[in-house]
Amino acid sequence: MTTSEGAPWQGARTLVRVADEPPEWRFGELRLRRYRPADHGVVLALHREGLAQVGLRPGDGVYYDHDFFRMEDIYLRNDGEFLVAELEGGIVAMGGLRRADLVPGGHARAFGGFSLGGGGLDAVEMVRLRVLPALQRRGYGAAMVTALEQRAAEFGYRILRADTTELQEPALALYRRFGWTETRRESIGGIVNIYIEKPLR
């Protein structure tokens, strides 16, 4: 069993690794574990609720959800990870890691597409970070980021990448607290997309 140390959000609760494979953590009453196919409907609904909370919607060029229908291919069988967090038996948070060479970047993402990655593990994207709106500001998002950063390091990736929008200021603030830095901005359908990254080694 290992414990993450020195996270900037720690108070009375600490994220504790309780299993290696499949990975599992505890954060107080919260249990983080690997996604299962039976989670699909709840995870998709959480994703859609999170985007609707900040005004993102299908057709805006930023919103997309086609990866939720290829979870095994995009996340779990291709040097990636997808975690959910349970509270009292219900899923309240989630987040994933996927190889940066699997899904197109920028506005092309909204139109689908998937390709098998190359041979080397270099960059990985942290994606789909969502916390049920009623349970935000409890450290659950920070616990998920910490667990996903651990998994990315275990896979041997060199750099973590992510993107968010100006509309998602709490997510951007969370990434910044963890040492991520902005690399560029791009306007997609009138929405400013912000690209960030963090070196792992």
MITI-447153 format. One record per atom (N, C-alpha, C, O, CB): residue in three letters; x, y negated, z negated. Coordinates in pm, whole numbers, plus 50000, padded with zeros to 5 digits. Each point is the difference from the previous one (the first is absolute). Last residue first. Glycine has a CB too. Example, Ala and Ser with C-alpha at 12.3 -4.5 7.8 and 13.67 -1.06 7.14 Angstrom:
BEGIN
SER512855022549292
SER500824988149994
SER499234989149927
SER500514988949983
SER500675017450232
ALA499115050949792
ALA499114988150000
ALA500904988050000
ALA501045000249934
ALA497075011549941
This chain:
BEGIN
ARG508884864951638
ARG501405003849981
ARG500874991650091
ARG501225001550000
ARG498135021949935
LEU496004968450025
LEU500045010849901
LEU501435004649973
LEU500285005749894
LEU497465001550182
PRO499644944050106
PRO501005010650020
PRO499955010349887
PRO499794996649884
PRO501674987050240
LYS494444985550079
LYS500835001849882
LYS501025011050027
LYS499615011150039
LYS498514981249809
GLU497874970950410
GLU500805012149990
GLU500845000149873
GLU500164989849933
GLU499895011750315
ILE495474973650077
ILE500924999849887
ILE500795013149999
ILE499625009850063
ILE498834975149804
TYR497824980850437
TYR500825012149998
TYR501054998849890
TYR500654989649986
TYR498985014150263
ILE495244974149886
ILE501314997549937
ILE500745013249987
ILE499485009549943
ILE499624970549931
ASN496604995250426
ASN500535012349946
ASN501434997249950
ASN500804993950070
ASN497765020250086
VAL496854954949961
VAL501455000449988
VAL500425012749928
VAL499665002349883
VAL500454972550113
ILE495505013150331
ILE500395003849863
ILE501515001149995
ILE500615006350087
ILE497205006049875
GLY499704979350444
GLY499774988849911
GLY500335002849854
GLY499814991349915
GLY498465001650241
GLY502485039650193
GLY498584996849995
GLY499674988749905
GLY498924999949939
GLY500645023550117
ILE505054987849876
ILE499255010150074
ILE498524996749984
ILE499455000749890
ILE502355017250073
SER503514960349944
SER498574997450003
SER499325010450089
SER500355001550118
SER500034973749843
GLU504315026249730
GLU499445001250133
GLU498504997449992
GLU499335005149909
GLU502465011650160
ARG503424980749641
ARG498554998550003
ARG499545000750145
ARG500734996450092
ARG499284989549697
ARG504625032249891
ARG499414992050108
ARG498504999349983
ARG499425007049917
ARG502434999650238
THR501215010649505
THR500904999850115
THR499444991850117
THR500774993850073
THR500065028449856
GLU498844982849486
GLU499324997750126
GLU501014999450113
GLU501064994049986
GLU497114993649896
THR502495041449655
THR500194986750058
THR499304999150135
THR499905009850074
THR502314988049806
TRP497755032349609
TRP499854999850146
TRP500194985750050
TRP499704990449929
TRP498725029550064
GLY501614995949534
GLY501234997050072
GLY499935000850151
GLY501035000050067
GLY500095008149736
PHE495384996749837
PHE500835011950012
PHE501234997850087
PHE500705009750034
PHE497255003849935
ARG498794952749965
ARG500475003549865
ARG500915012250002
ARG500855001749912
ARG497054988749994
ARG499954996350496
ARG501094990849964
ARG500555003049861
ARG501214999049978
ARG497774983650167
TYR497215041550008
TYR501225003950070
TYR501184991149960
TYR501105005049977
TYR497505003350215
LEU497224979449639
LEU500455012649941
LEU501285004650067
LEU500965003649930
LEU496685002650015
ALA500194956250231
ALA500644996849872
ALA500535012649933
ALA501074999849939
ALA497414980550035
LEU499005025050418
LEU501284993950031
LEU500774996649872
LEU501215002149992
LEU497824988650221
ALA496605025549744
ALA500885010750048
ALA501394994350029
ALA501015006249966
ALA497025006150132
PRO498594957049777
PRO500405008549888
PRO500955011350042
PRO500945003249927
PRO496884991449965
GLU500404976550454
GLU501024994049914
GLU500365008649880
GLU501195000949968
GLU497974977050105
GLN498295026150391
GLN500235009749894
GLN501114995349905
GLN500995007149981
GLN498255011450174
LEU499394958050246
LEU498765001849924
LEU500185008849877
LEU499184999849909
LEU499574997350304
GLU504664995350117
GLU499894988649909
GLU498755001149913
GLU499954994249891
GLU501274991750275
THR500685060250003
THR499564987650062
THR500004988849897
THR500085002449879
THR498535010350286
THR504585033849912
THR498734996149940
THR499594986950067
THR500694995450091
THR499835016149684
ASP503375032850258
ASP499454987350045
ASP498674997949931
ASP499305009549964
ASP501874992250260
ALA503915028149734
ALA498564998949980
ALA499534987350070
ALA500814991550038
ALA499285021049740
ARG504565023950123
ARG499364988850069
ARG498525000049967
ARG499435010449965
ARG502294990450222
LEU503465020949638
LEU498554999949990
LEU499474987750074
LEU500564989149989
LEU499505023249789
ILE504795018150268
ILE499314987349978
ILE498495002249997
ILE499475008450074
ILE502424979250038
ARG501315048949918
ARG500914988849975
ARG499274987349961
ARG500484992249918
ARG501105017950244
TYR497015044449757
TYR499874988450088
TYR500954988949958
TYR500354998649883
TYR497265007450159
GLY501525040149762
GLY501274995450055
GLY499904988450097
GLY500934997450076
GLY499835025349895
PHE496025003449727
PHE500085004350140
PHE501314995950064
PHE500425006050100
PHE497114992549915
GLU501554986949547
GLU500205014550000
GLU500095005650142
GLU500765009450025
GLU498024991949757
ALA500164952950154
ALA501415002649967
ALA500305014950004
ALA501065004150046
ALA498984975349812
ALA495505007750199
ALA500784995650115
ALA501495002549978
ALA500695004550091
ALA497584978149959
ARG498775025849590
ARG499885010050106
ARG500824996250122
ARG500645008650061
ARG497084997149855
GLN502034963349730
GLN500735012049958
GLN499985010550111
GLN501035005950032
GLN498394989549728
GLU497954966550301
GLU501424996850017
GLU500875011949959
GLU501005002850065
GLU498514972949893
LEU495905028149969
LEU500325000950142
LEU501454996450027
LEU500645006050087
LEU496994988749966
ALA500735000949504
ALA500015014150040
ALA500395001550147
ALA500775009050035
ALA497474995949793
THR501244951250007
THR501155006549938
THR500105014650044
THR501085004750036
THR498724979849768
VAL496404990850331
VAL501204995550070
VAL501245007149945
VAL500865004450076
VAL498064973149967
MET497035030349733
MET500035006550131
MET501244995950079
MET500645008650061
MET496854991949940
ALA501724978649587
ALA500345014149977
ALA500105007350134
ALA500905008250019
ALA497954991249756
ALA499654956550236
ALA501435000549970
ALA500465014349975
ALA501105003850041
ALA498764973149863
GLY495545015450154
GLY500724997850125
GLY501505000749981
GLY500715005750083
GLY497414980149996
TYR499165016649539
TYR499875012150081
TYR500724998750134
TYR500625009550048
TYR497184995149841
GLY501564962549735
GLY501305006550022
GLY499935012250088
GLY501025006550022
GLY499644985049759
ARG495734977650108
ARG500275008849887
ARG501345007150013
ARG500335008749919
ARG497224994550055
ARG499864966750342
ARG500704992749893
ARG500185008449874
ARG500054994649889
ARG499014984350203
GLN497025037750231
GLN501254993150031
GLN500524992549877
GLN499254997449906
GLN500035000450335
LEU496545029149833
LEU501065004649911
LEU501354993750032
LEU501045005049957
LEU497735016450019
ALA497074971050272
ALA499594998549859
ALA501115003849902
ALA499914996749882
ALA497765008050189
PRO502965000950412
PRO499944986049956
PRO499644998349852
PRO500584991349934
PRO498775003150296
LEU503355047849960
LEU498584996649991
LEU499854985949944
LEU500554997149893
LEU498835027350074
VAL505024986550288
VAL499485002649865
VAL498544995850000
VAL499674989350051
VAL502625007349838
ARG501985015350497
ARG498674995249963
ARG499715003649855
ARG500375010749953
ARG498844991550285
LEU504585000950197
LEU499994997549856
LEU498674993349964
LEU499744988650038
LEU502815009049955
ARG499365018950448
ARG498725003949940
ARG499984998649849
ARG499335007749930
ARG500375007850257
VAL505194987850022
VAL498744995750059
VAL498825004149912
VAL500155008149908
VAL500864993650320
MET504724995049859
MET499055001649891
MET498704993850047
MET499944988150031
MET501885011549787
GLU502405020950490
GLU499044989549968
GLU499175003949878
GLU499545011449990
GLU500374981850251
VAL505355018749949
VAL498705005449966
VAL499104988449961
VAL500444990449937
VAL500565031749987
ALA504124989450348
ALA499024990949939
ALA498695007149975
ALA499555008350080
ALA501544972350035
ASP502655047750002
ASP500584986849976
ASP499024991249925
ASP500204997049882
ASP501195005250326
LEU499795051349963
LEU499124992649910
LEU500654986849966
LEU501004999649927
LEU498045021849979
GLY501505011750557
GLY500534994649876
GLY498964992849917
GLY499044994450053
GLY503135003450059
GLY496865023850327
GLY500705009249911
GLY500394994449865
GLY499945007349900
GLY500885003050301
GLY494844970350065
GLY501305004750045
GLY500675008849894
GLY499355004549906
GLY500894974850234
GLY494295016849898
GLY501184992149970
GLY501265006150058
GLY500015011450046
GLY498884980949747
LEU496015011150410
LEU500905007049910
LEU501254991649981
LEU500494993850094
LEU498625028649980
SER496284953150030
SER501025007750069
SER500875007149898
SER500144995349887
SER499854988550308
PHE495074985649892
PHE500805007949908
PHE501025007550083
PHE499665005350106
PHE498454996949726
GLY497264961050196
GLY501305004350050
GLY500805006949892
GLY499964996049883
GLY500014985350279
GLY495934977749847
GLY500365014049982
GLY501375003150055
GLY500784991050032
GLY496825014849978
PHE500264950649961
PHE499475007750111
PHE500395014749992
PHE499805007450096
PHE500294972050042
ALA501304985749554
ALA498545000049995
ALA499395008750110
ALA498815003249995
ALA501284974049905
ARG504665014250067
ARG499515009649901
ARG498495001250002
ARG499455010949978
ARG502514984049882
ALA500574973150402
ALA499795013150063
ALA499455010249902
ALA499375009850041
ALA502484985150117
HIS499564959949722
HIS498615001350043
HIS499715013650063
HIS498855004250004
HIS501094971250031
GLY504405026149676
GLY499264988250042
GLY498585002950043
GLY499355009049945
GLY502794981450124
GLY501115051849959
GLY499984988249914
GLY499114989050055
GLY499505000750112
GLY502795005149812
PRO497495051550125
PRO500444987350058
PRO499904988449902
PRO499215000549905
PRO500075008050316
VAL501715041749616
VAL498814992350037
VAL500464986650056
VAL500914994049944
VAL497685017349877
LEU504705021250042
LEU498865008350037
LEU498824992350058
LEU499315004950089
LEU501405010449733
ASP503834971549979
ASP499995002450144
ASP498795008150047
ASP499965004450115
ASP502524994649879
ALA498574989149543
ALA499754987650074
ALA499945002250150
ALA499534991350074
ALA501604996349744
ARG497425047849786
ARG501164996350080
ARG499694987950087
ARG498934999350061
ARG501855024549939
ARG496484981549554
ARG500085006650130
ARG501234994950075
ARG500394988449990
ARG497105014250018
LEU499624998249479
LEU501284997750067
LEU499935007050134
LEU499635011750008
LEU501654986449772
GLY494684982149845
GLY500705010050081
GLY501364995350048
GLY500334988249997
GLY497485020250071
GLY497674985449542
GLY501094994050076
GLY500765010850073
GLY500035011549958
GLY500144969849877
MET495305005549786
MET500695008650096
MET501144992350065
MET500104987849987
MET497785025050055
ALA497754988849541
ALA501104993250067
ALA500685009850094
ALA499835012149988
ALA500514972549815
VAL495865027749934
VAL499884985549983
VAL501124992250068
VAL499944987750007
VAL498915016749778
ILE498265046950163
ILE501124993250064
ILE499794984949994
ILE498984994950045
ILE501405025050109
GLY497685017149477
GLY499704993050124
GLY501224992850055
GLY500844995449923
GLY496815001850000
GLY502195028049652
GLY499585008950108
GLY499664993450131
GLY499745006950098
GLY499445007149728
GLU502504962149783
GLU498785007249959
GLU499425008250116
GLU498785000650018
GLU500754981349814
LEU504014993050365
LEU499614995449867
LEU498675006649967
LEU499014997950070
LEU502234979849956
GLU503125026650365
GLU498715003749943
GLU499844994449860
GLU500944999749921
GLU499075021050217
ALA502924971250355
ALA500024998649854
ALA498605002549948
ALA499034994050047
ALA502894989549962
VAL501235031250457
VAL498794994149945
VAL500174999449848
VAL500765007649942
VAL497795001250250
LEU504944995350272
LEU499635002449862
LEU498654993649970
LEU499644989650055
LEU502785011349880
PHE501105017150487
PHE498794992249973
PHE499535003849862
PHE499735011849973
PHE499634986850273
GLU505345005050109
GLU499275003349877
GLU498734991749997
GLU499944989050055
GLU502205016749821
GLY502135013850492
GLY499264989249937
GLY499295004949876
GLY500195011449956
GLY499534977550265
ASP502775035350151
ASP500914992449912
ASP499324987849939
ASP500614989449987
ASP501305018450151
ASN495475022850124
ASN500974992750080
ASN500874990949915
ASN500164988250030
ASN498275012850163
ARG497515025049691
ARG500855009650071
ARG501144993350073
ARG500695006550079
ARG497345008249946
LEU498644960749711
LEU500435011349918
LEU500885010150071
LEU500675007849932
LEU497274989049945
TYR500244959950329
TYR500584998449867
TYR500655012749945
TYR501174999749963
TYR497124983049997
ILE499675014450483
ILE500684987149983
ILE500704998849865
ILE501064993949991
ILE497254996050159
ASP499155050149975
ASP501014997050101
ASP500824987649966
ASP501235000250010
ASP497305010250158
GLU497825001749547
GLU501045010349996
GLU501134996550097
GLU501175000549962
GLU497115016849976
MET497894954450057
MET500814999049878
MET501145010149996
MET501134996649964
MET496854995349917
ARG498494989150452
ARG501185008450031
ARG500954999949881
ARG501214998650017
ARG498564996350231
PHE496244979449760
PHE499485012150064
PHE501135009250047
PHE499755010350063
PHE498234976750008
PHE502734969949731
PHE499305007949899
PHE499435013050057
PHE499615009049925
PHE499854969849956
ASP502644987250391
ASP500975008849933
ASP499335008749893
ASP500525010749968
ASP501274972350076
HIS495844982750203
HIS500155012650071
HIS500995009549933
HIS499915012150019
HIS499554975750189
ASP498794965249692
ASP499915011149906
ASP500205013650066
ASP499705010349940
ASP498774975849924
TYR502094953950159
TYR499975012950070
TYR499915011049896
TYR500434998149886
TYR500914992850310
TYR499024950149870
TYR499325011549938
TYR500135012350089
TYR499834999150122
TYR498544985449764
VAL503224974950281
VAL500825003849885
VAL499445012749936
VAL500755009249966
VAL499884966649994
GLY497205003050409
GLY501375002150046
GLY500955003749889
GLY501145003950028
GLY498404980250151
ASP495515009349815
ASP500774987749980
ASP501455001450046
ASP500754990249995
ASP497775004449814
GLY497875040150187
GLY500014991150116
GLY500824987449983
GLY500144992350095
GLY497675016549955
PRO500205015749516
PRO500305006250130
PRO499914989950113
PRO499094991750005
PRO500045030049909
ARG502054957449616
ARG498895007950053
ARG500415006350134
ARG500934995250065
ARG497394989849818
LEU503164982649632
LEU500455007050120
LEU498915009650045
LEU499295005849918
LEU503144992250012
GLY497474973049664
GLY499444995150124
GLY500525006450127
GLY499704995250110
GLY500014984149772
VAL501175030449636
VAL500764988450046
VAL499554995450139
VAL500694992150065
VAL501255015749798
GLN495955029249920
GLN500184990649888
GLN500734987450044
GLN499774989249944
GLN500275030249899
ALA499425018550446
ALA498834991249998
ALA500134989449891
ALA499494988950015
ALA499105029850074
LEU504695014949934
LEU500134990450110
LEU498824990350004
LEU500184988150025
LEU501125029050105
GLY498635017549546
GLY501124991049975
GLY500174989750110
GLY500284988349971
GLY500825029949905
GLU495665016050172
GLU499594990449898
GLU501104989949973
GLU499744988149983
GLU498775029249914
ARG502415018450394
ARG499074990550061
ARG499534989549901
ARG499824988350036
ARG499455029650122
HIS503515017149682
HIS500724991950099
HIS499084989250057
HIS500374988350006
HIS501095031450051
LEU496605012349667
LEU500834990849922
LEU500784990650091
LEU500124988149974
LEU500065029049843
ALA497335017650382
ALA499104989749944
ALA500794989749919
ALA499704988150006
ALA498435028649986
LEU504195020650175
LEU499604991350111
LEU499094988849949
LEU500134988650044
LEU500065030850116
VAL501065013449530
VAL501154991950038
VAL499644990450114
VAL500404988349997
VAL501145030449930
VAL495255013049934
VAL500204989949895
VAL501144990550037
VAL499904987949980
VAL499255028449848
GLY499965020650462
GLY498904990549999
GLY500194988849899
GLY499734988450030
GLY498805029950042
HIS504805017749952
HIS499904991550119
HIS498914989349990
HIS500274988250020
HIS500565031050111
ASP500865018349565
ASP499994985949959
ASP499604990650114
ASP499794988149977
ASP501975017349856
ALA498975042850207
ALA498714997249936
ALA499864985449957
ALA498894995549972
ALA501055028149951
PRO504224993850259
PRO498954997850101
PRO498634996749940
PRO499244992450059
PRO502005023050089
ARG503024970849566
ARG499495012950048
ARG498914997350103
ARG499374989449995
ARG501175022049783
TYR503964960149968
TYR498725000650071
TYR499685014350039
TYR500885007850036
TYR499474968950050
ARG503005013749497
ARG499965000350146
ARG498555001150050
ARG499165006649939
ARG503125004150065
ARG498594965249521
ARG500285013150060
ARG499924998950151
ARG499574989850054
ARG499525022049742
LEU500524960549682
LEU500354998550141
LEU500405013650054
LEU500795007249938
LEU499974968850027
ARG496245003449593
ARG500765011250056
ARG500244997550148
ARG499044998250075
ARG499965017949756
LEU499674953549686
LEU499975001750145
LEU500875011850043
LEU501125001749950
LEU498484973650078
GLU499885005549521
GLU498895008850034
GLU499935003350149
GLU499175008150042
GLU499614982549764
GLY505764992250051
GLY498914999249904
GLY498955010350038
GLY500315011950012
GLY500134963649946
PHE502435029450367
PHE500174986149958
PHE498864997149905
PHE498924995850041
PHE502214997050178
ARG501515052150047
ARG498984994649909
ARG500384985749967
ARG501164996749979
ARG498345026349923
TRP501585014350534
TRP500424990549897
TRP498824997149908
TRP498845002450034
TRP502884987450122
GLU500225047250264
GLU498934995149913
GLU500614991049894
GLU501085002749948
GLU497515018050093
PRO502485011350456
PRO500354989749901
PRO498794995449921
PRO498884999250051
PRO502974993550097
PRO498725058250044
PRO499714986650053
PRO500204989449892
PRO499815002749882
PRO498545007250280
GLU504725004749756
GLU499415004350125
GLU498815009249974
GLU500175010849944
GLU502064987250169
ASP500014976649528
ASP500794996450118
ASP499335003650131
ASP500004991950093
ASP502005011149769
ALA496054981549626
ALA500225011450088
ALA500744995350124
ALA499804988950048
ALA498125022649867
VAL501184958749725
VAL499685012449928
VAL500145012450087
VAL500015011149948
VAL498454975849911
ARG503074957250071
ARG499935010950098
ARG499785013049924
ARG500795003549912
ARG500744984250251
VAL497134960649689
VAL500755012049965
VAL499805010650108
VAL498875003350034
VAL500904991549719
LEU499594948850117
LEU499765010150101
LEU500925011949973
LEU501224998449996
LEU498074984050174
THR498824983549448
THR501145002950085
THR499595010650101
THR499265009349967
THR502384984849849
ARG496054966949805
ARG499935012050082
ARG501235001250089
ARG500554990050046
ARG496955008749951
ALA501894964049710
ALA499865011749915
ALA500015012950081
ALA500395010449948
ALA498324975849890
GLY503004978850443
GLY499614995449869
GLY499965012249911
GLY501015006849984
GLY497654973450106
GLN503315004750438
GLN499795009149888
GLN499614992649873
GLN500554989549967
GLN501075026050135
TRP499564968950362
TRP498634999149952
TRP499775007949874
TRP498894999949947
TRP500394996950284
PRO504905001350033
PRO499694986649949
PRO498634998749940
PRO499734990149932
PRO501785001450237
ALA501745053249825
ALA499064993750092
ALA499514986949942
ALA499744999349880
ALA499565023250208
GLY503925011149716
GLY500324986450039
GLY499054993750099
GLY500344989650057
GLY501965016449900
GLU497995047750022
GLU500434990249900
GLU500154986350063
GLU500324998750118
GLU500865019349755
SER496265034050190
SER500524988250067
SER500324989649894
SER499214997849908
SER499465007050304
THR501475048949706
THR499224987949976
THR500624988750079
THR501224998550001
THR498115009349768
THR500425050750234
THR500774987750005
THR499074988249982
THR498805000850026
THR502905009950124
MET498745047349779
MET499154988250000
MET500894987650000
MET500974999349924
MET497185013149953
